[in-house]
């Protein structure tokens, strides 16, 4: 990916064979991806196929269906308490904008490797199958780029039609944390993908200054591809201006157990 909104050129993509998990020669792409992540604060892992992403379509579709079932059930449970299900203070479903069109749904991490205590109610058996397959695939993508990654959070981001763009922000100030976003549908600018400022993970600039930055990347990934970025990299979710398309992203936050940088 070389396109920026101002027409400048930064290449932050690694193209992998769609059957990458069966390829034993993982070290070359992983080393290159880790170097891009360390240099620019982000890297996009993309399938070389025009028709499918890196994580299998049936895994993404199963997780997407489970996501909507879970949100519906969480809203039902909250409403049964006599509360507004679109409120902003629930651990099960967190509203991320004033218009109540963007939600964060925390999940326990059930893929391979170690994890911390994650917010989120227990999963039903069907959800465990759907999210477990997705988490395993995400872990398999990230593991070759790191040493003993530790998952500190996982969940879903749901961006509904009519949402507004977020403010520019960093997810945190600390070194060693990496966000991984995997879209569960194909991305286009109209449904509110993530806009991101490369090379800001080591800067001291205020996040809002990024609005006037020269390089703003909007990676338009296929369903099942992945965007990894340093926790400190300045970014924001764009507004969903579509009439009916709902954007669902799976996310996980990785950290080295020893507290050092995730990349080697």
Secondary structure, DSSP 8 states (H G I E B T S, - for coil): --B-TTS-B---EEEE-TTGGG-S-HHHHHHHHHHHHHHHSEEEEEES-SS--SS-HHHHHHHHHHHHHHHHHHHHHHHHTTS-TT-S--SSSEE-STTS-EEEEE----SSSEE----S----HHHHHHHHHHHHHHHHHHHTTSSSEEEEEEEEEEE-TT------B-S-S-TTEEEEEEESS---GGG--EEE-TT-TT----GGGGGG-S--B-----TT-EEEEETTS-EEE-----SS--EEEEEEEEEETTSS-S--
